[in-house]
């Protein structure tokens, strides 16, 4: 059974282009998310360095600057960043989809367990993104 997507939105005190550079470049992602060899090119395969979980394979599936970026993460998940211009601010939405109560991660943990942990983790990461952009 599919579980709800993780969906979190924050208004960041920065113009959309600055937020886009923080979420759609390798250097930007490394500053608040994880070390990586990302490139904003559809079809590009890259890895996130997930520390104790090792190198996590990903593939870019959508690039629509400066509004939307999606990539597959591991075997089950899709991460989407949506940006909306709000004057000098940017509304940033994270969508983490692909949760299934019948599935386990590559590390043998049930999606039902990992989803709650990731939901909390994304809250902290979006705070880190805000601090990086606004800092």
Order of alpha helices (4+ residues) and beta strands (2+ residues): beta-alpha-alpha-beta-beta-beta-beta-beta-alpha
